[in-house]
Amino acid sequence: MNIIFQSINFKADIKLKDFTKKKIKKINLFYNKIISVFVLTKVENSSNKINKYAELKIGIPGNSIIVKKRSRSFEEAIKIASESAQRIIKKRKEKIR
């Protein structure tokens, strides 16, 4: 599995990248045919405090899964997105069976 991390409008520190890899590896436990995961994080210009954006593009055979979430912090947005991706992958596996 290949993990690509990209940050826009800020420089991501190592802690955020490690946190992201840890959450992505949890997704891999549910479905081992994941080819790649592209993680996009950015700070959006908005007046409210919920301006941290995380997007996961999970490449699997067939169709890719795209999950987009906003939150107050990047860690929370990535956590919510990874949990959502886990639910989507579980549903997809059930359809295959």
DSSP file (Angstrom, degrees, kcal/mol; ACC not computed):
  #  RESIDUE AA STRUCTURE BP1 BP2  ACC     N-H-->O    O-->H-N    N-H-->O    O-->H-N    TCO  KAPPA ALPHA  PHI   PSI    X-CA   Y-CA   Z-CA
    1    1 A M              0   0    0      0, 0.0     2,-0.5     0, 0.0    35,-0.2   0.000 360.0 360.0 360.0 132.2    0.0    0.0    0.0
    2    2 A N  E     -a   36   0A   0     33,-1.8    35,-3.0     2,-0.0     2,-0.5  -0.894 360.0-160.4-106.2 126.2    1.3    3.4   -1.0
    3    3 A I  E     -a   37   0A   0     -2,-0.5     2,-0.5    33,-0.2    35,-0.2  -0.934   5.9-171.8-110.6 122.3    0.5    6.4    1.1
    4    4 A I  E     -a   38   0A   0     33,-2.9    35,-3.5    -2,-0.5     2,-0.5  -0.960   4.5-165.8-114.9 125.1    0.9    9.9   -0.4
    5    5 A F  E     +a   39   0A   0     -2,-0.5     2,-0.4    33,-0.2    35,-0.2  -0.940   9.2 175.9-115.3 128.7    0.5   12.9    1.9
    6    6 A Q  E     -a   40   0A   0     33,-2.7    35,-2.6    -2,-0.5     2,-0.4  -0.998   9.7-165.2-133.6 134.7    0.0   16.4    0.6
    7    7 A S  E     -a   41   0A   0     -2,-0.4     2,-0.4    33,-0.2    35,-0.2  -0.964   5.3-160.4-120.6 137.5   -0.6   19.6    2.5
    8    8 A I  E    S+a   42   0A   0     33,-2.7    35,-1.1    -2,-0.4     3,-0.1  -0.942  71.7   6.0-119.3 137.4   -1.9   22.9    1.0
    9    9 A N  S    S+     0   0    0     -2,-0.4     2,-0.3    33,-0.2    -1,-0.1   0.540 124.8  47.9  70.0  11.1   -1.6   26.3    2.6
   10   10 A F  S    S-     0   0    0     31,-0.2     2,-0.6    -3,-0.0    -3,-0.1  -0.972  83.7-108.6-164.3 165.5    0.6   25.1    5.4
   11   11 A K        -     0   0    0     -2,-0.3     2,-0.2    -3,-0.1    -3,-0.1  -0.916  35.3-137.2-104.4 118.8    3.6   22.9    6.2
   12   12 A A        -     0   0    0     -2,-0.6     2,-0.1    29,-0.1    -5,-0.1  -0.512  15.4-137.0 -76.9 138.1    2.7   19.6    7.9
   13   13 A D     >  -     0   0    0     -2,-0.2     4,-1.6     1,-0.1     3,-0.2  -0.400  25.6-104.1 -88.9 172.1    4.8   18.4   10.8
   14   14 A I  H  > S+     0   0    0      1,-0.2     4,-2.7     2,-0.2     5,-0.2   0.837 117.1  60.8 -66.7 -33.9    6.0   14.9   11.3
   15   15 A K  H  > S+     0   0    0      1,-0.2     4,-2.4     2,-0.2    -1,-0.2   0.909 105.4  47.4 -60.4 -42.6    3.4   14.3   14.1
   16   16 A L  H  > S+     0   0    0     -3,-0.2     4,-2.3     2,-0.2    -1,-0.2   0.905 112.6  49.0 -66.4 -41.1    0.5   14.9   11.7
   17   17 A K  H  X S+     0   0    0     -4,-1.6     4,-2.4     2,-0.2    -2,-0.2   0.909 112.5  47.6 -65.2 -41.7    2.1   12.6    9.1
   18   18 A D  H  X S+     0   0    0     -4,-2.7     4,-2.2     2,-0.2    -2,-0.2   0.904 111.4  50.9 -65.2 -41.4    2.7    9.8   11.6
   19   19 A F  H  X S+     0   0    0     -4,-2.4     4,-2.0    -5,-0.2    -2,-0.2   0.912 111.0  49.5 -60.5 -43.2   -0.9   10.2   13.0
   20   20 A T  H  X S+     0   0    0     -4,-2.3     4,-2.4     1,-0.2    -2,-0.2   0.924 109.9  49.8 -63.7 -45.5   -2.2    9.9    9.4
   21   21 A K  H  X S+     0   0    0     -4,-2.4     4,-2.3     1,-0.2    -1,-0.2   0.883 109.2  53.0 -61.9 -38.0   -0.2    6.8    8.6
   22   22 A K  H  X S+     0   0    0     -4,-2.2     4,-1.1     1,-0.2    -1,-0.2   0.915 111.8  44.9 -63.3 -43.4   -1.4    5.2   11.8
   23   23 A K  H  X S+     0   0    0     -4,-2.0     4,-1.2     1,-0.2    -2,-0.2   0.872 112.6  51.4 -69.0 -37.1   -5.0    5.8   10.9
   24   24 A I  H  X S+     0   0    0     -4,-2.4     4,-1.6     1,-0.2     3,-0.3   0.887 105.2  55.6 -68.3 -38.7   -4.5    4.7    7.3
   25   25 A K  H  X S+     0   0    0     -4,-2.3     4,-0.7     1,-0.2    -1,-0.2   0.814 102.0  58.2 -64.7 -28.4   -2.9    1.4    8.4
   26   26 A K  H >X S+     0   0    0     -4,-1.1     3,-0.7     1,-0.2     4,-0.6   0.881 103.1  52.8 -65.3 -37.7   -6.0    0.7   10.5
   27   27 A I  H >X S+     0   0    0     -4,-1.2     3,-1.2    -3,-0.3     4,-1.1   0.883 101.7  60.4 -63.1 -37.5   -8.1    0.9    7.3
   28   28 A N  H 3< S+     0   0    0     -4,-1.6    -1,-0.2     1,-0.3    -2,-0.2   0.740  93.3  65.5 -64.2 -23.3   -5.8   -1.6    5.7
   29   29 A L  H << S+     0   0    0     -3,-0.7    -1,-0.3    -4,-0.7     3,-0.2   0.818 103.2  46.8 -66.9 -30.3   -6.8   -4.1    8.4
   30   30 A F  H << S+     0   0    0     -3,-1.2     2,-0.3    -4,-0.6    -1,-0.2   0.776 127.9  18.9 -83.2 -28.1  -10.3   -4.2    7.1
   31   31 A Y    ><  -     0   0    0     -4,-1.1     3,-0.7     1,-0.1    -1,-0.3  -0.890  60.1-170.4-148.7 110.9   -9.4   -4.6    3.4
   32   32 A N  T 3  S+     0   0    0     -2,-0.3    -4,-0.1     1,-0.2    -3,-0.1   0.391  75.4  76.4 -88.7   5.0   -6.0   -5.8    2.3
   33   33 A K  T 3   +     0   0    0     28,-0.0     2,-0.4   -32,-0.0    -1,-0.2   0.154  60.1 133.3 -99.4  19.7   -6.4   -5.1   -1.4
   34   34 A I    <   -     0   0    0     -3,-0.7    26,-0.2     1,-0.2     3,-0.1  -0.569  34.6-172.1 -71.6 126.6   -5.9   -1.3   -1.0
   35   35 A I        -     0   0    0     24,-3.0   -33,-1.8    -2,-0.4     2,-0.3   0.919  61.4 -12.2 -85.7 -51.1   -3.4   -0.1   -3.7
   36   36 A S  E     -aB   2  59A   0     23,-1.1    23,-3.4   -35,-0.2     2,-0.4  -0.988  49.5-149.7-151.9 157.3   -2.8    3.5   -2.6
   37   37 A V  E     -aB   3  58A   0    -35,-3.0   -33,-2.9    -2,-0.3     2,-0.6  -0.988  10.2-162.1-132.0 123.0   -4.2    6.2   -0.3
   38   38 A F  E     -aB   4  57A   0     19,-2.5    19,-2.3    -2,-0.4     2,-0.5  -0.927   8.7-164.4-106.2 119.3   -3.8    9.8   -1.2
   39   39 A V  E     -aB   5  56A   0    -35,-3.5   -33,-2.7    -2,-0.6     2,-0.5  -0.916   5.3-173.5-109.0 122.1   -4.3   12.2    1.7
   40   40 A L  E     +aB   6  55A   0     15,-2.6    15,-2.5    -2,-0.5     2,-0.4  -0.968   4.9 178.2-116.6 124.3   -4.9   15.8    1.1
   41   41 A T  E     +aB   7  54A   0    -35,-2.6   -33,-2.7    -2,-0.5     2,-0.3  -0.969   8.3 159.4-124.2 142.4   -5.0   18.3    3.9
   42   42 A K  E     -aB   8  53A   0     11,-2.0    11,-2.5    -2,-0.4     2,-0.6  -0.994  38.2-121.1-157.2 158.9   -5.5   22.1    3.7
   43   43 A V  E     - B   0  52A   0    -35,-1.1     2,-0.3    -2,-0.3     9,-0.2  -0.908  31.8-150.4-101.5 123.7   -6.6   25.1    5.6
   44   44 A E        -     0   0    0      7,-2.8     2,-1.0    -2,-0.6    -2,-0.0  -0.699  18.0-116.6 -95.7 148.4   -9.5   26.9    4.0
   45   45 A N        +     0   0    0     -2,-0.3     2,-0.3     2,-0.0     3,-0.0  -0.730  60.0 133.8 -83.5 106.5  -10.1   30.6    4.3
   46   46 A S        -     0   0    0     -2,-1.0     5,-0.1     2,-0.2    -2,-0.0  -0.978  61.2-123.7-150.3 162.0  -13.3   31.0    6.2
   47   47 A S  S    S+     0   0    0     -2,-0.3     2,-0.1     3,-0.1     4,-0.1   0.731  88.5  75.8 -81.5 -22.7  -14.7   33.0    9.1
   48   48 A N  S    S-     0   0    0      2,-0.2    -2,-0.2     1,-0.1     0, 0.0  -0.418  87.9-116.2 -88.4 168.8  -15.7   30.1   11.2
   49   49 A K  S    S+     0   0    0      1,-0.2     2,-1.7    -2,-0.1     3,-0.2   0.641  96.6  85.5 -79.5 -15.0  -13.3   27.9   13.2
   50   50 A I        +     0   0    0      1,-0.2    22,-0.2    20,-0.1    -1,-0.2  -0.612  52.2 123.1 -88.1  80.8  -14.1   24.7   11.3
   51   51 A N        +     0   0    0     -2,-1.7    -7,-2.8    20,-0.3     2,-0.5   0.276  32.4 105.9-126.3   9.3  -11.6   25.4    8.5
   52   52 A K  E     -BC  43  71A   0     19,-2.0    19,-2.2    -3,-0.2     2,-0.4  -0.827  51.7-165.2 -94.4 128.7   -9.3   22.3    8.5
   53   53 A Y  E     -BC  42  70A   0    -11,-2.5   -11,-2.0    -2,-0.5     2,-0.4  -0.933  11.1-177.5-121.3 133.0  -10.1   20.0    5.6
   54   54 A A  E     -BC  41  69A   0     15,-2.8    15,-2.8    -2,-0.4     2,-0.4  -0.998   1.6-174.8-131.3 135.3   -9.0   16.4    5.1
   55   55 A E  E     -BC  40  68A   0    -15,-2.5   -15,-2.6    -2,-0.4     2,-0.5  -0.997   6.0-163.3-131.5 131.2   -9.7   14.3    2.0
   56   56 A L  E     -BC  39  67A   0     11,-2.9    11,-2.6    -2,-0.4     2,-0.6  -0.962   2.9-170.5-114.1 126.6   -8.8   10.6    1.6
   57   57 A K  E     -BC  38  66A   0    -19,-2.3   -19,-2.5    -2,-0.5     2,-0.7  -0.948  11.4-165.5-114.9 108.5   -8.8    9.0   -1.9
   58   58 A I  E     -BC  37  65A   0      7,-3.3     7,-2.5    -2,-0.6     2,-0.7  -0.847   7.8-149.5-101.6 116.3   -8.5    5.2   -1.4
   59   59 A G  E     +B   36   0A   0    -23,-3.4   -24,-3.0    -2,-0.7   -23,-1.1  -0.767  29.6 157.0 -89.9 114.1   -7.5    3.3   -4.5
   60   60 A I        -     0   0    0     -2,-0.7   -26,-0.1     3,-0.3     2,-0.1  -0.886  53.9 -76.6-128.0 161.2   -8.9   -0.2   -4.6
   61   61 A P  S    S+     0   0    0      0, 0.0     2,-0.7     0, 0.0   -28,-0.0  -0.374 112.5  11.2 -58.6 133.6   -9.6   -2.5   -7.5
   62   62 A G  S    S+     0   0    0     -2,-0.1     2,-0.3    -3,-0.0    -2,-0.0  -0.897 128.9   7.3 100.3-117.4  -12.8   -1.3   -9.2
   63   63 A N  S    S-     0   0    0     -2,-0.7    -3,-0.3    -4,-0.1     2,-0.2  -0.735  73.8-121.6-101.7 150.0  -13.9    2.1   -8.0
   64   64 A S        -     0   0    0     -2,-0.3     2,-0.5    -5,-0.1    -5,-0.2  -0.542  20.3-129.7 -84.3 155.8  -11.9    4.4   -5.7
   65   65 A I  E     -C   58   0A   0     -7,-2.5    -7,-3.3    -2,-0.2     2,-0.5  -0.926  21.1-168.1-107.4 129.0  -13.4    5.6   -2.4
   66   66 A I  E     -C   57   0A   0     -2,-0.5     2,-0.4    -9,-0.2    -9,-0.2  -0.977   5.7-179.0-121.1 125.8  -13.3    9.4   -1.7
   67   67 A V  E     -C   56   0A   0    -11,-2.6   -11,-2.9    -2,-0.5     2,-0.4  -0.992   3.0-172.4-126.6 128.4  -14.0   10.7    1.8
   68   68 A K  E     +C   55   0A   0     -2,-0.4     2,-0.3   -13,-0.2   -13,-0.2  -0.980  10.1 170.0-123.7 130.3  -14.0   14.5    2.6
   69   69 A K  E     -C   54   0A   0    -15,-2.8   -15,-2.8    -2,-0.4     2,-0.3  -0.987  18.0-156.5-140.5 150.0  -14.3   15.9    6.1
   70   70 A R  E     +C   53   0A   0     -2,-0.3     2,-0.3   -17,-0.2   -17,-0.2  -0.937  25.7 147.1-122.1 147.0  -13.9   19.3    7.8
   71   71 A S  E     -C   52   0A   0    -19,-2.2   -19,-2.0    -2,-0.3   -20,-0.3  -0.919  58.7 -89.9-160.1-175.5  -13.2   19.9   11.5
   72   72 A R  S    S+     0   0    0     -2,-0.3     2,-0.3   -22,-0.2   -21,-0.1   0.755 109.2  26.5 -78.4 -26.6  -11.5   22.2   14.0
   73   73 A S  S  > S-     0   0    0    -21,-0.1     4,-2.0     1,-0.1     5,-0.1  -0.942  75.7-123.6-135.1 158.0   -8.2   20.3   13.8
   74   74 A F  H  > S+     0   0    0     -2,-0.3     4,-2.8     2,-0.2     5,-0.2   0.887 111.2  55.7 -66.7 -38.7   -6.5   18.1   11.2
   75   75 A E  H  > S+     0   0    0      1,-0.2     4,-2.4     2,-0.2    -1,-0.2   0.918 109.7  45.6 -60.7 -43.8   -6.3   15.2   13.6
   76   76 A E  H  > S+     0   0    0      2,-0.2     4,-2.6     1,-0.2    -1,-0.2   0.906 113.2  49.8 -66.6 -41.5  -10.0   15.2   14.2
   77   77 A A  H  X S+     0   0    0     -4,-2.0     4,-2.3     2,-0.2    -2,-0.2   0.903 113.3  46.2 -64.3 -41.2  -10.8   15.5   10.4
   78   78 A I  H  X S+     0   0    0     -4,-2.8     4,-2.6     2,-0.2    -2,-0.2   0.894 112.4  51.1 -68.4 -39.7   -8.4   12.7    9.5
   79   79 A K  H  X S+     0   0    0     -4,-2.4     4,-2.2    -5,-0.2    -2,-0.2   0.938 112.5  45.2 -62.3 -47.6   -9.9   10.5   12.3
   80   80 A I  H  X S+     0   0    0     -4,-2.6     4,-2.2     1,-0.2    -2,-0.2   0.905 114.0  49.9 -63.7 -41.7  -13.5   11.1   11.2
   81   81 A A  H  X S+     0   0    0     -4,-2.3     4,-2.4    -5,-0.2    -2,-0.2   0.902 110.9  48.6 -65.0 -41.2  -12.5   10.5    7.5
   82   82 A S  H  X S+     0   0    0     -4,-2.6     4,-2.2     2,-0.2    -1,-0.2   0.892 111.2  49.9 -68.3 -38.1  -10.8    7.2    8.3
   83   83 A E  H  X S+     0   0    0     -4,-2.2     4,-1.9     2,-0.2    -1,-0.2   0.899 111.6  48.9 -64.9 -39.6  -13.7    6.0   10.4
   84   84 A S  H  X S+     0   0    0     -4,-2.2     4,-2.2     1,-0.2    -2,-0.2   0.902 110.2  51.1 -65.0 -41.4  -16.1    6.9    7.6
   85   85 A A  H  X S+     0   0    0     -4,-2.4     4,-2.6     1,-0.2    -2,-0.2   0.880 106.9  54.6 -64.1 -37.8  -13.8    5.1    5.1
   86   86 A Q  H  X S+     0   0    0     -4,-2.2     4,-2.4     1,-0.2    -1,-0.2   0.920 108.7  48.1 -61.3 -43.3  -13.8    2.0    7.3
   87   87 A R  H  X S+     0   0    0     -4,-1.9     4,-2.2     2,-0.2    -2,-0.2   0.910 112.2  49.1 -63.5 -41.5  -17.6    1.9    7.3
   88   88 A I  H  X S+     0   0    0     -4,-2.2     4,-2.3     1,-0.2    -2,-0.2   0.914 111.7  48.8 -64.7 -42.6  -17.7    2.3    3.5
   89   89 A I  H  X S+     0   0    0     -4,-2.6     4,-2.4     2,-0.2    -2,-0.2   0.904 109.6  51.9 -65.4 -41.0  -15.2   -0.5    3.0
   90   90 A K  H  X S+     0   0    0     -4,-2.4     4,-2.0     1,-0.2    -1,-0.2   0.920 111.1  47.9 -60.8 -43.2  -17.1   -2.8    5.3
   91   91 A K  H  X S+     0   0    0     -4,-2.2     4,-1.9     1,-0.2    -2,-0.2   0.899 111.3  50.6 -62.9 -40.9  -20.3   -2.2    3.4
   92   92 A R  H  X S+     0   0    0     -4,-2.3     4,-1.7     1,-0.2    -1,-0.2   0.890 109.3  50.8 -65.8 -39.4  -18.5   -2.8    0.1
   93   93 A K  H  X S+     0   0    0     -4,-2.4     4,-1.7     1,-0.2    -1,-0.2   0.884 108.3  52.7 -65.4 -37.9  -17.0   -6.1    1.4
   94   94 A E  H  < S+     0   0    0     -4,-2.0    -1,-0.2     1,-0.2    -2,-0.2   0.875 107.1  52.2 -65.5 -37.1  -20.5   -7.2    2.4
   95   95 A K  H  < S+     0   0    0     -4,-1.9    -1,-0.2     1,-0.2    -2,-0.2   0.875 107.0  53.3 -65.4 -36.3  -21.9   -6.5   -1.0
   96   96 A I  H  <        0   0    0     -4,-1.7    -1,-0.2     1,-0.3    -2,-0.2   0.891 360.0 360.0 -66.0 -38.9  -19.1   -8.6   -2.6
   97   97 A R     <        0   0    0     -4,-1.7    -1,-0.3    -5,-0.1    -2,-0.2   0.483 360.0 360.0 -70.6 360.0  -20.0  -11.6   -0.4
